[in-house]
Amino acid sequence: MTIDVRPQGNATASARTPAGSAQVSSQRKMILVGIGAGAVYRLVRNHSFHISVVTAAIGLAAIGHIAKENNTRTMQQLVAWAKKQDARLEHKVKHLEGQAKSALPG
């Protein structure tokens, strides 16, 4: 008993061959590109899309400015805190130095 494994001559078998598959794949890609291009074209021509883009740009610029300003203020507060800590530690060192000198005989 033998099995015939040769491809059939009908249209469905030719679509399954590598050349037919590539043709279907490229045709599908072109259809998707056309649909995408049409969607982008309609989106770009839409007035409410323009308004949304401008509003988003203004909002992002404002948020960026606020974040930068907040970061500057935070850094100033951190520097002021560090200076206070340095002054406190220097005072403590001088106090301990005075105590050490008075404790030494001489």
C-alpha positions, 0 to 999 in steps of 0.5 A: 500500500502506497500513499501519494504525497504529491501536491494537488492542483487546486487553489488551496494547495497552492496557497500552502506552498512557500511561494503562495504563502509569501504572496498571501502574507505580503498581501495581508501586510499591504492591506494592514499598511493601507488601513493604518495609513488611512487611520493616521490620515483621518486622525491627523486631519481631526480638529479635536485631535489637534486640540488634545495634542496642544493641551497635552503639550501644555500640560506636560510643560507645566508639569515639567516646570513644577517638578523642576521648581519642586526639585530646586526647593527640595535641594535648598531645604536639604542643603540648609538641613545639612548646614545645620547638622554640620554646625551642630556637630562642630559645636559638639566637637568643640564642647568635647574638645574643651572637656578633654583639655580640661580633663588632661593634667597639666 
